[in-house]
């Protein structure tokens, strides 16, 4: 299937590794030119070089935190317009909600709600004017299945998904879509960090915590970042113009609910 995005421009945040890197590679495989972002310059430049060599697409980079006002302005200056925007920011720390201070809640909101909203604002009207746009926010299953240990992430990501549901209908007639993907238990550094924290709470090692989770995943394995990358690439394709305002689970059957 031709996704119809060859030559399109895509901004991918948090693209040096993990899920962001997987999305960048999936878009590059479909021929999209990339602007990659991450906070660490060395890892980002390495990822960019590898993607250029493997897929033969144009790749620019910008180092910094795009969830800040300064970072948002910097990406807008480098890339005044784009066809595709992938919002992806590392989640806030896990822990007992009683121990988080006001600053922790504000930081979580800035990184996982307010920052992505302002990046969408920077590009959404231009997409509508040109008659094509795809925005995908990489969120988390906690939007549907809150966990106390991830309370910071729950609060911030629920705010983002709510905003998306409110905004998406306003641009749908212009062939612009906004969707969220909700991953759970993908084999990434972030997952291993969270499971290390959870394992300490349960008195288990990381390996024991992973094994305990595998017992309750119907797919009996962790998700592969490439699977999420392929899903995001499809949502960014010419074939996904009738899918908007949705929050799509990728969890190997872990979530038990109907909706």
N, C-alpha and C positions, 0 to 999 in steps of 0.2 A: 504494500500500500504506500502510495506517495502522500506524505503528510502535507505537501504543498507549502513548506516553509523554507525551501532552499533560497538563500540570499536574504532572508529576513534577518533583522537585528534583534538579538536577545541579550538582556541584562540578567545575569545570574548572581545573586548574592550568596555569600558563604560558599564559594565555589572551589576552594582549594582542596577539600577532602569531603568524605562522607556523602550525605545525600545530595548536597549542592553540587559536588563534583560529578556525581552520577547523572544529575539532570543536565549539566553542561555537556557531558559526553553524548547523551542521548540527543540533544538538540544539534550538536555538531555533526552527529552521524546523519541527521536529516538535512545537513547543508546550511544550517543557520550560522551567521557570523555572531561572534560573542563579545560581550564586555563582561569580564569576570571580576568579582570583588571578593576580598577577604581581608582580615585584619593583619595577617602575617605575610609580609612581602615575599619571603623566601619560598614558602610553600605555594603561594599564589603564582609566582613566576614559573616555578617548576611545573605546576599543573597546566599553565597556559602553553608552555613549550611542548609538553607532551601531547596536548590536544591539537595544536597546530600540526605537529608532525604526523599524528595518527589520522586526522580527518581532513587536513588541507583547507581549513577554513580560516578566516581572519579572526584573530583574537587580540583584544586589548585588555589591559588590566587597570584596576584602580584599587589601591590599598587604603583601608580605613573603615570606619564604622558608619555604614550608610543609614543606620537607624537614628543617628544624631542629625541635628539641623545642619551642621557643617558638612557632614558626609553626604547628605541629600543634595545640598547645593553643589558639591564637588562632582557628583555623578551627573547631575543635570548639565553642568558646564562641559564635561567631557563628552557626554552623549545627549544632545538636546532632544532627540526623539528616539523611540524604540518601538518595535512591533510586539515584543514579548518581554514581560517582566516576571522574574521568579524571586519572590520574597522569601528569604531563608535566613533566620537568625538563630544562633544557639540559644537554647532555653536557659532560664534562670536556674540557680542551684536548687537542689532538693534539700528537704529538711523539715523540721517541726515548725509549723506556721507561727507558733507562739514566739519563736526565736527571731523572726524576721522583723526588722525595723521599718519605719516609714520609707526610708531611702531604698530599701530592698524592693518594696512594692512599686515605688516610682520607677526604679531602674527596669523592673520586669515589664511594666506598662510601656515605657519608652522603647525597649528593644523589641518586644513581641506584639505590640498593638500600635502605638502612636507612630513609631518609625515607619513600619510598613504602610500605614495609612497615608503618610505624607509622601512616600515614594509613589504610591498609586496616584495621588493627586498631581504629582509632577508630570505624569505621562498620560493620564486617562483621557483628557480632553483632546490631546493630539491624536491619540489612537482613534477616537470617535470621528474626528475630522477627516482622517485618511481612510476610514471604513474598514479597518482591521486592527484588532488588538487582543492579546491574550495575557491575562495575569493569573498566576498561580501562587498561592501562599502555602508554604510548607509549614503546617501546624502540628497537631498531635492528637492522638486518640483521647487525650484528657478532655477535649471539647465535648465528647459524648460520654466519657467514663472518667469523671474526676477522681483524682487520688490525693489523699491528704498530704503525702510527702512531696507532691508536686503542686502545692497550692498556688505558688507564685505563677507557674506556667498556666494553670487552670484559669486564673483570673484574667491574665493578659490575653491569652489566646481566645477565650470566649468573647472578649471585647472585639478582637479583630474579626472573628467569624460573624459576629452580629453586624458589624459595620459592613462587611462584604455583602451580606444578605440584603441590607438596606440600600446599598449603592448599586449593585449589579443590574437591577432592572432599568436604571436610568440610561444605560449605554447599550443595552442589548440590541436595540433596533439598528445600531451602527456597526454590527458585527464585532462587538467588543465583549469579551466574557471575562468574568472574575470567578475563580473557584479556589477552594482549599483542598489540600490532601492531608489526611490524618493518619500518619504512620504510627505503628506500634511494633516494638520488638524487632527493629532492623539492626543488623550487625554493624554498628558504628561505635566510634570512640565514646560518643555521648551516651549511648545505651549502656556501655560497660561502666561508665562513671556512675550513672544512676543505680545500676544493679550492685555496684560496689557499696554505695551508701545504703541501699536497701538490705543487702546481705549483712552488713555490720549490725543493722537493727535486728535482724533475725538470727544473728550468731552464725552466719554461713560465709564461706569464701565466695569469691566471684563465680568460680566454676560451679559451685553447689547452687548458687542463686540462679544462674543460667539454666542448669538442669531442672530446677524446680519450675521455672517458667515454661520450659519446653514441654513439661507434662500437661500443661493446661492450654497449649496452643493446638488447635485441631490440625494445623498443617505440620506439627511436630518438628518445626525448624524455625530459625530466625529468618527474617526477610532479607533479601539481597538488595543493596542499594540500587542496582541496575533495574530491578523491577519497578521501583518508584520512579526512576529516571524515565523509563519507557512510558509509564502512565502520564507523567507530566508532559512528555513530548506529544502524546496523543491529545491531551487537553489543549495544547498550543497549536494543534494542526487545523487545517482548513475543514476537517470533518467534524470538529467539535463545537461548531458555532451555535448549536442548540442546547448546549450544556452550560449553564451559568448560575451563579449564586449557590453552588452546591459544595458540600463538605463530604469528601469521598474517603472512606476508610480503606486502608491497606494494612491488614492485621492478621492474615492467616486464619480468620474465623474467630479471633479472640473475643471480640465484643459480642455479648450474648443478646443484645436487644434487637427489636425489629426495626427501629428508626434511629 
